[in-house]
Amino acid sequence: MSLTQEFIDDLTKDFGGKLVSITYAYGEFTAEVHKSNLIKVMTRLKNIFKFEQLIDISGVDYLCYGEDEWKTESSTSTGFSRGMVTGELLHKKLNKGKKRFAVVYHLMSLALNIRLRIKVFLDEHDLMLPSVVDIWSSANWNEREAFDMFGFVFIGHPDLRRILTDYGFVGYPFRKDFPQSGYVEMRYDEVQKRVVYEPVEIDPRINTPKVIRQDNRYLNEQ
């Protein structure tokens, strides 16, 4: 039995039904946990399985997951193609039955030299989950950032407030339905002697990646 499978078996045996799933890919383990079991699982991972470090907490918005018009699974000598896979079909294939948001915890065990990713899926109408600050103090700023960018509410956090945007900022920039130009723009008003916010005047637009090839094969012959 490989060390990879042995570690998966140990986690599965120890946590039982508390783990929704556990997989291994690209040199890292990923386990899905329901938010009701999060604190129990995280506490045991630190104290028993020696995951001393919480490296990061990030968020994922699966609103348009799989619906991009770029086909990036394979490429040709002329680059990637567009419009090759229908978005609706790909979305159902890749994210079937999942909720819109996920909170992802990246853990590191120095003693075991293992990285573990814990993923908690959340419904967009219920973005509350328990804070892990009491387990890893480094989660303080990470949870504030996830709250600021995605709107996740970490119950039990000692000081849950925005950390990257302004105090009066409206919306959550990392959500897929947040416009690239934002909702408001700011400027310094010479008359009022302060910064004022006004509705954004930039026309919404979609960035389209372009490939510029400096290669004789793609240049017209003179």
Buried (B, 14 or more C-beta within 10 A) or exposed (E): EEEEEEBBEEBBEBBEEBBEEBEEEEEEBBBBBBBEBBBEBBEBBBEEBEBBBBBBBBBBBBBEBBBEEEBEEEEEEEEBBEEEBEBEEBBEEEBEEBBBBBBBBBBBBEEBEBBBBBBBBBEBEEBEBBBBBBBBEBBBEBBBBBBBBBBBBBEEBEEBEBBEBEEEBEEBBBBEEBEEEBEBEEEEEEEEEEEEBEEBEEEEEEEEEEEEEEEEEEEEEE
